[in-house]
């Protein structure tokens, strides 16, 4: 088995490029912790990160890399593989797509405890909630969620334009100067942003832009048909509910407002079941539920958006529906933040700041006299102090 894995990993490692690297995640892999996992959506680049990490830091004889969905692995014991590899002097084992392996948590815990000299790295689905695993890997594992490409990262990968990460405070304070300088220095920047909204969140756009949306659609279908039922023990007969959520978001065009009672009646499920399914969709990173901000923040979402604009455009194409640009703008803006709330004044609230999202002709009418508020507009650059170009939020990571 070891020989088979090593022969295969040579071909895989040799094919990997080091030209574009996502340093923040490679730093996580370089942690002194023996057990580190990368979780994230299909196609987000987890495999590439693991292979780049190995290629830069280890000799071929020191590591063992394989995917848990390999036909030769899936019916084997990864503990036995690790045992044989350690006896041969191996230093690090890297397991891709670990959620495809049955009883993975128990075997990883046993490997971790049995071979104290062995370094373990793995990747898994964004729904792989390590903290809830019954074998309690939370004390042992460091988990990093790999986000889709930011607009800043897209520019670096696609155009070789290397610009710094900006803090939210820098965007608030210097958006006029930043947007003007960037737009004048890189005249196609705004055009690149519009392209990014359609095909730029996942690095496989480099391989084939023409087939990008087909590949993304297939990846989303696999999340619904394979990952959700296998990881969450959902009956296959209930998968239609997840597809109905997708259809509702597409056909509503404008951001979908949630009516829990009406959805329960339509789908024929209880409130707790619907809440669970919404949590699963959120964990899958297909859909981004947005809760309303209040003193007592509700557990239920008030709005549903797609996780990012590429998914929105992909499903819109598949359903033959024209996308609403207002929804595109809100979807992109929400995708830039981990903690964001729907606001009755303006569109969104992040920490103590209110944001109204709109086109270049949008006015301050809805946030007039509101403290700590900004108009986020879809344009190349701005000259007014409280009007921020939408694309600039793509530089937050």
Helices and strands as residue ranges (DSSP letters): H 2-14, H 23-29, E 35-40, H 46-57, G 60-62, E 63-67, H 78-87, E 92-96, G 98-100, H 104-114, E 119-125, G 130-132, G 137-139, E 141-145, H 151-159, H 168-185, H 189-199, G 203-206, H 212-222, I 223-227, H 228-232, G 236-238, H 239-252, E 256-257, H 260-267, H 271-284, E 287-290, E 303-306, H 309-319, H 325-335, E 341-342, E 348-350, E 353-359, G 365-367, E 373-378, E 387-389, G 390-395
